Amino acid sequence: TLANGSDFMIGGNATIGAQYFKNRIDEVSVWSKALSQSEITELYNGGDPANLDNHSAVANRVGWWRMGDGDTYPTITDHGGSNDGTMTTMGPEDIVPDSP
């Protein structure tokens, strides 16, 4: 759950049945505000995801899931807080560190 207590799915939609994104997802972050254009540019860091611990809006970061970098099946670690996730419909072989 996130700050408001609601469940949060990355790559899935439980409200319309078990539909899942059938590809790879990397570097997901959630913010408590709409980021400005300069904050978005900083986030993408010229195509190489930045270390979000050093982002200018870090105080507004709710969660940051690297999606494989430093994770151990079945847990997706929240590098920005305490909202760790659990992998479903996946196996340990699906963790691919440092995917661009």
N, CA, C and O atoms as CSV, one atom per row, in Angstrom:
chain,resi,resn,atom,element,x,y,z
A,1,THR,N,N,0.836,-1.184,0.000
A,1,THR,CA,C,0.000,0.000,0.000
A,1,THR,C,C,0.880,1.246,0.000
A,1,THR,O,O,2.020,1.222,0.464
A,2,LEU,N,N,0.331,2.319,-0.523
A,2,LEU,CA,C,1.016,3.602,-0.519
A,2,LEU,C,C,0.504,4.443,0.641
A,2,LEU,O,O,-0.248,3.954,1.484
A,3,ALA,N,N,0.906,5.688,0.682
A,3,ALA,CA,C,0.599,6.564,1.805
A,3,ALA,C,C,-0.888,6.632,2.144
A,3,ALA,O,O,-1.235,6.749,3.319
A,4,ASN,N,N,-1.771,6.562,1.156
A,4,ASN,CA,C,-3.200,6.667,1.438
A,4,ASN,C,C,-3.838,5.325,1.791
A,4,ASN,O,O,-5.046,5.261,2.021
A,5,GLY,N,N,-3.056,4.267,1.837
A,5,GLY,CA,C,-3.550,2.951,2.207
A,5,GLY,C,C,-4.146,2.139,1.078
A,5,GLY,O,O,-4.625,1.029,1.308
A,6,SER,N,N,-4.130,2.665,-0.139
A,6,SER,CA,C,-4.674,1.938,-1.289
A,6,SER,C,C,-3.648,0.956,-1.835
A,6,SER,O,O,-2.443,1.203,-1.778
A,7,ASP,N,N,-4.140,-0.162,-2.366
A,7,ASP,CA,C,-3.242,-1.095,-3.035
A,7,ASP,C,C,-2.726,-0.463,-4.316
A,7,ASP,O,O,-3.406,0.361,-4.928
A,8,PHE,N,N,-1.535,-0.846,-4.716
A,8,PHE,CA,C,-0.888,-0.270,-5.888
A,8,PHE,C,C,-0.245,-1.398,-6.665
A,8,PHE,O,O,0.542,-2.161,-6.106
A,9,MET,N,N,-0.567,-1.518,-7.949
A,9,MET,CA,C,0.014,-2.565,-8.786
A,9,MET,C,C,0.848,-1.927,-9.882
A,9,MET,O,O,0.439,-0.939,-10.492
A,10,ILE,N,N,2.008,-2.491,-10.125
A,10,ILE,CA,C,2.851,-2.073,-11.240
A,10,ILE,C,C,2.740,-3.163,-12.297
A,10,ILE,O,O,3.125,-4.308,-12.060
A,11,GLY,N,N,2.216,-2.805,-13.457
A,11,GLY,CA,C,2.099,-3.768,-14.543
A,11,GLY,C,C,0.897,-4.676,-14.469
A,11,GLY,O,O,0.873,-5.714,-15.130
A,12,GLY,N,N,-0.110,-4.316,-13.680
A,12,GLY,CA,C,-1.300,-5.140,-13.586
A,12,GLY,C,C,-2.519,-4.305,-13.266
A,12,GLY,O,O,-2.406,-3.164,-12.819
A,13,ASN,N,N,-3.690,-4.882,-13.497
A,13,ASN,CA,C,-4.941,-4.200,-13.211
A,13,ASN,C,C,-5.901,-5.205,-12.606
A,13,ASN,O,O,-6.534,-5.977,-13.327
A,14,ALA,N,N,-6.012,-5.200,-11.298
A,14,ALA,CA,C,-6.864,-6.159,-10.601
A,14,ALA,C,C,-8.340,-5.835,-10.726
A,14,ALA,O,O,-9.177,-6.713,-10.517
A,15,THR,N,N,-8.687,-4.586,-11.066
A,15,THR,CA,C,-10.099,-4.211,-11.115
A,15,THR,C,C,-10.816,-4.782,-12.324
A,15,THR,O,O,-12.043,-4.886,-12.310
A,16,ILE,N,N,-10.082,-5.159,-13.385
A,16,ILE,CA,C,-10.733,-5.727,-14.570
A,16,ILE,C,C,-10.270,-7.159,-14.830
A,16,ILE,O,O,-10.215,-7.613,-15.973
A,17,GLY,N,N,-9.947,-7.843,-13.766
A,17,GLY,CA,C,-9.481,-9.211,-13.908
A,17,GLY,C,C,-7.964,-9.267,-13.887
A,17,GLY,O,O,-7.296,-8.236,-13.805
A,18,ALA,N,N,-7.443,-10.433,-13.958
A,18,ALA,CA,C,-5.993,-10.632,-13.866
A,18,ALA,C,C,-5.321,-10.294,-15.192
A,18,ALA,O,O,-4.889,-11.192,-15.915
A,19,GLN,N,N,-5.233,-9.033,-15.509
A,19,GLN,CA,C,-4.546,-8.597,-16.720
A,19,GLN,C,C,-3.190,-8.044,-16.321
A,19,GLN,O,O,-3.094,-7.204,-15.427
A,20,TYR,N,N,-2.149,-8.513,-16.980
A,20,TYR,CA,C,-0.794,-8.107,-16.646
A,20,TYR,C,C,-0.054,-7.639,-17.889
A,20,TYR,O,O,-0.291,-8.131,-18.993
A,21,PHE,N,N,0.837,-6.690,-17.694
A,21,PHE,CA,C,1.698,-6.189,-18.752
A,21,PHE,C,C,2.685,-7.295,-19.100
A,21,PHE,O,O,3.342,-7.831,-18.209
A,22,LYS,N,N,2.802,-7.646,-20.372
A,22,LYS,CA,C,3.638,-8.768,-20.787
A,22,LYS,C,C,4.937,-8.267,-21.392
A,22,LYS,O,O,5.194,-8.466,-22.579
A,23,ASN,N,N,5.743,-7.627,-20.589
A,23,ASN,CA,C,7.047,-7.137,-21.007
A,23,ASN,C,C,7.838,-6.803,-19.768
A,23,ASN,O,O,7.475,-7.236,-18.674
A,24,ARG,N,N,8.895,-6.054,-19.904
A,24,ARG,CA,C,9.718,-5.693,-18.751
A,24,ARG,C,C,9.485,-4.245,-18.366
A,24,ARG,O,O,9.301,-3.382,-19.224
A,25,ILE,N,N,9.496,-3.991,-17.080
A,25,ILE,CA,C,9.320,-2.644,-16.540
A,25,ILE,C,C,10.535,-2.364,-15.668
A,25,ILE,O,O,10.957,-3.216,-14.887
A,26,ASP,N,N,11.093,-1.166,-15.804
A,26,ASP,CA,C,12.303,-0.813,-15.061
A,26,ASP,C,C,12.179,0.602,-14.510
A,26,ASP,O,O,11.603,1.479,-15.153
A,27,GLU,N,N,12.722,0.815,-13.314
A,27,GLU,CA,C,12.820,2.139,-12.703
A,27,GLU,C,C,11.474,2.852,-12.597
A,27,GLU,O,O,11.197,3.783,-13.354
A,28,VAL,N,N,10.640,2.413,-11.658
A,28,VAL,CA,C,9.336,3.020,-11.421
A,28,VAL,C,C,9.422,3.892,-10.178
A,28,VAL,O,O,9.953,3.470,-9.150
A,29,SER,N,N,8.899,5.107,-10.276
A,29,SER,CA,C,8.843,5.975,-9.101
A,29,SER,C,C,7.480,6.649,-9.037
A,29,SER,O,O,6.850,6.914,-10.060
A,30,VAL,N,N,7.043,6.921,-7.819
A,30,VAL,CA,C,5.776,7.606,-7.572
A,30,VAL,C,C,6.085,8.835,-6.732
A,30,VAL,O,O,6.867,8.779,-5.783
A,31,TRP,N,N,5.458,9.944,-7.098
A,31,TRP,CA,C,5.705,11.224,-6.444
A,31,TRP,C,C,4.397,11.762,-5.885
A,31,TRP,O,O,3.326,11.430,-6.394
A,32,SER,N,N,4.465,12.580,-4.856
A,32,SER,CA,C,3.269,13.147,-4.234
A,32,SER,C,C,2.845,14.458,-4.891
A,32,SER,O,O,1.948,15.139,-4.394
A,33,LYS,N,N,3.478,14.810,-5.995
A,33,LYS,CA,C,3.131,16.018,-6.733
A,33,LYS,C,C,3.425,15.796,-8.208
A,33,LYS,O,O,4.149,14.870,-8.574
A,34,ALA,N,N,2.866,16.644,-9.043
A,34,ALA,CA,C,3.212,16.620,-10.467
A,34,ALA,C,C,4.597,17.229,-10.614
A,34,ALA,O,O,4.845,18.336,-10.135
A,35,LEU,N,N,5.500,16.513,-11.274
A,35,LEU,CA,C,6.859,17.026,-11.458
A,35,LEU,C,C,6.879,18.088,-12.555
A,35,LEU,O,O,6.142,18.004,-13.537
A,36,SER,N,N,7.735,19.082,-12.366
A,36,SER,CA,C,7.914,20.120,-13.388
A,36,SER,C,C,8.723,19.547,-14.543
A,36,SER,O,O,9.315,18.474,-14.424
A,37,GLN,N,N,8.744,20.260,-15.653
A,37,GLN,CA,C,9.520,19.804,-16.815
A,37,GLN,C,C,10.993,19.628,-16.448
A,37,GLN,O,O,11.613,18.652,-16.871
A,38,SER,N,N,11.560,20.540,-15.678
A,38,SER,CA,C,12.978,20.411,-15.306
A,38,SER,C,C,13.200,19.229,-14.367
A,38,SER,O,O,14.243,18.579,-14.435
A,39,GLU,N,N,12.229,18.938,-13.486
A,39,GLU,CA,C,12.350,17.775,-12.604
A,39,GLU,C,C,12.245,16.470,-13.389
A,39,GLU,O,O,12.903,15.485,-13.051
A,40,ILE,N,N,11.425,16.461,-14.428
A,40,ILE,CA,C,11.317,15.277,-15.295
A,40,ILE,C,C,12.610,15.076,-16.069
A,40,ILE,O,O,13.100,13.952,-16.178
A,41,THR,N,N,13.158,16.143,-16.601
A,41,THR,CA,C,14.433,16.064,-17.325
A,41,THR,C,C,15.521,15.535,-16.404
A,41,THR,O,O,16.330,14.699,-16.808
A,42,GLU,N,N,15.544,16.018,-15.170
A,42,GLU,CA,C,16.507,15.546,-14.172
A,42,GLU,C,C,16.308,14.056,-13.890
A,42,GLU,O,O,17.273,13.312,-13.718
A,43,LEU,N,N,15.054,13.636,-13.844
A,43,LEU,CA,C,14.717,12.232,-13.575
A,43,LEU,C,C,15.294,11.311,-14.636
A,43,LEU,O,O,15.871,10.272,-14.315
A,44,TYR,N,N,15.141,11.689,-15.904
A,44,TYR,CA,C,15.605,10.841,-17.002
A,44,TYR,C,C,17.092,10.966,-17.255
A,44,TYR,O,O,17.678,10.075,-17.869
A,45,ASN,N,N,17.715,12.020,-16.812
A,45,ASN,CA,C,19.174,12.124,-16.822
A,45,ASN,C,C,19.774,11.742,-18.170
A,45,ASN,O,O,20.748,10.992,-18.223
A,46,GLY,N,N,19.200,12.252,-19.262
A,46,GLY,CA,C,19.733,11.965,-20.588
A,46,GLY,C,C,19.589,10.507,-21.001
A,46,GLY,O,O,20.403,10.020,-21.786
A,47,GLY,N,N,18.584,9.795,-20.502
A,47,GLY,CA,C,18.361,8.403,-20.883
A,47,GLY,C,C,18.949,7.397,-19.909
A,47,GLY,O,O,18.698,6.200,-20.044
A,48,ASP,N,N,19.714,7.843,-18.945
A,48,ASP,CA,C,20.289,6.966,-17.930
A,48,ASP,C,C,19.627,7.335,-16.609
A,48,ASP,O,O,19.939,8.386,-16.049
A,49,PRO,N,N,18.714,6.496,-16.087
A,49,PRO,CA,C,17.991,6.884,-14.877
A,49,PRO,C,C,18.918,7.344,-13.759
A,49,PRO,O,O,19.915,6.696,-13.439
A,50,ALA,N,N,18.562,8.465,-13.187
A,50,ALA,CA,C,19.370,9.068,-12.130
A,50,ALA,C,C,19.179,8.333,-10.808
A,50,ALA,O,O,18.225,7.574,-10.635
A,51,ASN,N,N,20.099,8.571,-9.883
A,51,ASN,CA,C,19.939,8.103,-8.514
A,51,ASN,C,C,18.917,9.023,-7.864
A,51,ASN,O,O,19.215,10.188,-7.598
A,52,LEU,N,N,17.726,8.523,-7.608
A,52,LEU,CA,C,16.652,9.369,-7.111
A,52,LEU,C,C,16.848,9.830,-5.681
A,52,LEU,O,O,16.095,10.675,-5.200
A,53,ASP,N,N,17.855,9.287,-4.984
A,53,ASP,CA,C,18.170,9.803,-3.656
A,53,ASP,C,C,18.750,11.209,-3.757
A,53,ASP,O,O,18.734,11.958,-2.780
A,54,ASN,N,N,19.264,11.574,-4.936
A,54,ASN,CA,C,19.862,12.891,-5.139
A,54,ASN,C,C,18.965,13.829,-5.939
A,54,ASN,O,O,19.396,14.927,-6.293
A,55,HIS,N,N,17.739,13.429,-6.230
A,55,HIS,CA,C,16.823,14.236,-7.042
A,55,HIS,C,C,16.385,15.476,-6.259
A,55,HIS,O,O,16.213,15.417,-5.042
A,56,SER,N,N,16.207,16.590,-6.958
A,56,SER,CA,C,15.835,17.841,-6.294
A,56,SER,C,C,14.455,17.769,-5.618
A,56,SER,O,O,14.186,18.547,-4.702
A,57,ALA,N,N,13.585,16.860,-6.047
A,57,ALA,CA,C,12.251,16.717,-5.447
A,57,ALA,C,C,12.160,15.472,-4.563
A,57,ALA,O,O,11.071,14.935,-4.366
A,58,VAL,N,N,13.292,15.011,-4.029
A,58,VAL,CA,C,13.302,13.767,-3.247
A,58,VAL,C,C,12.320,13.819,-2.078
A,58,VAL,O,O,11.807,12.777,-1.670
A,59,ALA,N,N,12.049,14.985,-1.537
A,59,ALA,CA,C,11.102,15.097,-0.423
A,59,ALA,C,C,9.686,14.720,-0.853
A,59,ALA,O,O,8.848,14.403,-0.010
A,60,ASN,N,N,9.412,14.753,-2.159
A,60,ASN,CA,C,8.093,14.412,-2.689
A,60,ASN,C,C,8.022,12.994,-3.250
A,60,ASN,O,O,6.989,12.592,-3.784
A,61,ARG,N,N,9.098,12.241,-3.135
A,61,ARG,CA,C,9.086,10.867,-3.647
A,61,ARG,C,C,8.360,9.973,-2.650
A,61,ARG,O,O,8.684,9.962,-1.462
A,62,VAL,N,N,7.373,9.222,-3.144
A,62,VAL,CA,C,6.601,8.305,-2.312
A,62,VAL,C,C,7.224,6.913,-2.349
A,62,VAL,O,O,7.285,6.231,-1.326
A,63,GLY,N,N,7.687,6.490,-3.524
A,63,GLY,CA,C,8.296,5.178,-3.664
A,63,GLY,C,C,9.162,5.113,-4.900
A,63,GLY,O,O,8.967,5.870,-5.851
A,64,TRP,N,N,10.137,4.189,-4.882
A,64,TRP,CA,C,11.054,4.013,-6.013
A,64,TRP,C,C,11.423,2.539,-6.101
A,64,TRP,O,O,12.120,2.000,-5.241
A,65,TRP,N,N,10.939,1.902,-7.161
A,65,TRP,CA,C,11.186,0.486,-7.371
A,65,TRP,C,C,12.107,0.334,-8.568
A,65,TRP,O,O,11.738,0.708,-9.682
A,66,ARG,N,N,13.299,-0.209,-8.359
A,66,ARG,CA,C,14.295,-0.348,-9.425
A,66,ARG,C,C,13.962,-1.538,-10.325
A,66,ARG,O,O,14.519,-1.658,-11.416
A,67,MET,N,N,13.087,-2.396,-9.895
A,67,MET,CA,C,12.564,-3.509,-10.685
A,67,MET,C,C,13.648,-4.503,-11.117
A,67,MET,O,O,13.751,-4.850,-12.294
A,68,GLY,N,N,14.433,-4.944,-10.173
A,68,GLY,CA,C,15.424,-5.969,-10.461
A,68,GLY,C,C,16.795,-5.644,-9.914
A,68,GLY,O,O,17.518,-6.553,-9.506
A,69,ASP,N,N,17.172,-4.403,-9.891
A,69,ASP,CA,C,18.499,-4.016,-9.403
A,69,ASP,C,C,18.542,-4.145,-7.887
A,69,ASP,O,O,18.001,-3.304,-7.170
A,70,GLY,N,N,19.180,-5.193,-7.407
A,70,GLY,CA,C,19.291,-5.431,-5.971
A,70,GLY,C,C,18.112,-6.184,-5.377
A,70,GLY,O,O,18.042,-6.343,-4.159
A,71,ASP,N,N,17.185,-6.650,-6.202
A,71,ASP,CA,C,16.024,-7.376,-5.691
A,71,ASP,C,C,16.291,-8.873,-5.629
A,71,ASP,O,O,17.114,-9.397,-6.380
A,72,THR,N,N,15.591,-9.555,-4.732
A,72,THR,CA,C,15.662,-10.996,-4.589
A,72,THR,C,C,14.238,-11.537,-4.630
A,72,THR,O,O,13.395,-11.126,-3.832
A,73,TYR,N,N,13.966,-12.450,-5.548
A,73,TYR,CA,C,12.634,-13.024,-5.718
A,73,TYR,C,C,12.085,-13.507,-4.388
A,73,TYR,O,O,12.819,-14.166,-3.652
A,74,PRO,N,N,10.869,-13.227,-4.045
A,74,PRO,CA,C,9.799,-12.582,-4.792
A,74,PRO,C,C,9.593,-11.107,-4.434
A,74,PRO,O,O,8.537,-10.552,-4.735
A,75,THR,N,N,10.569,-10.465,-3.804
A,75,THR,CA,C,10.367,-9.101,-3.319
A,75,THR,C,C,10.917,-8.058,-4.279
A,75,THR,O,O,12.048,-8.170,-4.751
A,76,ILE,N,N,10.103,-7.035,-4.566
A,76,ILE,CA,C,10.552,-5.849,-5.287
A,76,ILE,C,C,10.740,-4.776,-4.221
A,76,ILE,O,O,9.769,-4.320,-3.617
A,77,THR,N,N,11.973,-4.379,-3.991
A,77,THR,CA,C,12.310,-3.464,-2.911
A,77,THR,C,C,11.955,-2.029,-3.258
A,77,THR,O,O,12.233,-1.561,-4.362
A,78,ASP,N,N,11.340,-1.334,-2.312
A,78,ASP,CA,C,11.092,0.098,-2.437
A,78,ASP,C,C,12.339,0.812,-1.942
A,78,ASP,O,O,12.592,0.864,-0.739
A,79,HIS,N,N,13.121,1.363,-2.868
A,79,HIS,CA,C,14.369,2.046,-2.514
A,79,HIS,C,C,14.124,3.442,-1.972
A,79,HIS,O,O,15.065,4.133,-1.581
A,80,GLY,N,N,12.863,3.862,-1.945
A,80,GLY,CA,C,12.539,5.194,-1.448
A,80,GLY,C,C,11.699,5.187,-0.198
A,80,GLY,O,O,11.371,6.250,0.328
A,81,GLY,N,N,11.344,4.028,0.290
A,81,GLY,CA,C,10.484,3.960,1.463
A,81,GLY,C,C,10.305,2.543,1.941
A,81,GLY,O,O,11.219,1.723,1.855
A,82,SER,N,N,9.121,2.257,2.447
A,82,SER,CA,C,8.870,0.935,3.031
A,82,SER,C,C,7.719,0.212,2.336
A,82,SER,O,O,7.047,-0.617,2.950
A,83,ASN,N,N,7.489,0.518,1.072
A,83,ASN,CA,C,6.402,-0.105,0.318
A,83,ASN,C,C,6.926,-1.204,-0.594
A,83,ASN,O,O,6.716,-1.163,-1.807
A,84,ASP,N,N,7.615,-2.196,-0.007
A,84,ASP,CA,C,8.112,-3.308,-0.805
A,84,ASP,C,C,6.942,-4.044,-1.454
A,84,ASP,O,O,5.845,-4.114,-0.899
A,85,GLY,N,N,7.201,-4.592,-2.646
A,85,GLY,CA,C,6.172,-5.318,-3.367
A,85,GLY,C,C,6.498,-6.795,-3.456
A,85,GLY,O,O,7.595,-7.231,-3.109
A,86,THR,N,N,5.524,-7.556,-3.927
A,86,THR,CA,C,5.689,-8.988,-4.131
A,86,THR,C,C,5.412,-9.306,-5.589
A,86,THR,O,O,4.372,-8.923,-6.123
A,87,MET,N,N,6.344,-10.009,-6.239
A,87,MET,CA,C,6.180,-10.393,-7.638
A,87,MET,C,C,5.106,-11.464,-7.744
A,87,MET,O,O,5.088,-12.418,-6.967
A,88,THR,N,N,4.206,-11.298,-8.718
A,88,THR,CA,C,3.211,-12.324,-9.009
A,88,THR,C,C,3.307,-12.648,-10.488
A,88,THR,O,O,3.742,-11.812,-11.280
A,89,THR,N,N,2.918,-13.814,-10.857
A,89,THR,CA,C,3.002,-14.328,-12.231
A,89,THR,C,C,4.420,-14.230,-12.775
A,89,THR,O,O,4.608,-14.050,-13.979
A,90,MET,N,N,5.405,-14.343,-11.917
A,90,MET,CA,C,6.816,-14.251,-12.310
A,90,MET,C,C,7.606,-15.337,-11.592
A,90,MET,O,O,7.099,-16.006,-10.692
A,91,GLY,N,N,8.853,-15.497,-12.006
A,91,GLY,CA,C,9.779,-16.390,-11.341
A,91,GLY,C,C,11.110,-15.705,-11.160
A,91,GLY,O,O,11.309,-14.607,-11.681
A,92,PRO,N,N,12.031,-16.319,-10.435
A,92,PRO,CA,C,13.347,-15.703,-10.217
A,92,PRO,C,C,14.077,-15.369,-11.514
A,92,PRO,O,O,14.866,-14.425,-11.557
A,93,GLU,N,N,13.819,-16.135,-12.565
A,93,GLU,CA,C,14.495,-15.895,-13.851
A,93,GLU,C,C,14.035,-14.598,-14.521
A,93,GLU,O,O,14.672,-14.132,-15.465
A,94,ASP,N,N,12.939,-14.014,-14.042
A,94,ASP,CA,C,12.428,-12.778,-14.613
A,94,ASP,C,C,13.148,-11.529,-14.108
A,94,ASP,O,O,12.951,-10.443,-14.654
A,95,ILE,N,N,13.972,-11.666,-13.081
A,95,ILE,CA,C,14.731,-10.521,-12.577
A,95,ILE,C,C,15.932,-10.317,-13.490
A,95,ILE,O,O,16.776,-11.202,-13.631
A,96,VAL,N,N,16.000,-9.142,-14.108
A,96,VAL,CA,C,17.093,-8.804,-15.008
A,96,VAL,C,C,17.696,-7.489,-14.512
A,96,VAL,O,O,17.125,-6.426,-14.756
A,97,PRO,N,N,18.838,-7.540,-13.820
A,97,PRO,CA,C,19.427,-6.303,-13.306
A,97,PRO,C,C,19.923,-5.395,-14.417
A,97,PRO,O,O,20.359,-5.854,-15.473
A,98,ASP,N,N,19.847,-4.108,-14.159
A,98,ASP,CA,C,20.395,-3.081,-15.038
A,98,ASP,C,C,19.835,-3.118,-16.448
A,98,ASP,O,O,20.569,-2.890,-17.410
A,99,SER,N,N,18.536,-3.403,-16.585
A,99,SER,CA,C,17.914,-3.325,-17.910
A,99,SER,C,C,17.742,-1.860,-18.296
A,99,SER,O,O,17.276,-1.064,-17.480
A,100,PRO,N,N,18.103,-1.491,-19.504
A,100,PRO,CA,C,17.936,-0.078,-19.882
A,100,PRO,C,C,16.480,0.269,-20.133
A,100,PRO,O,O,16.166,1.414,-20.459
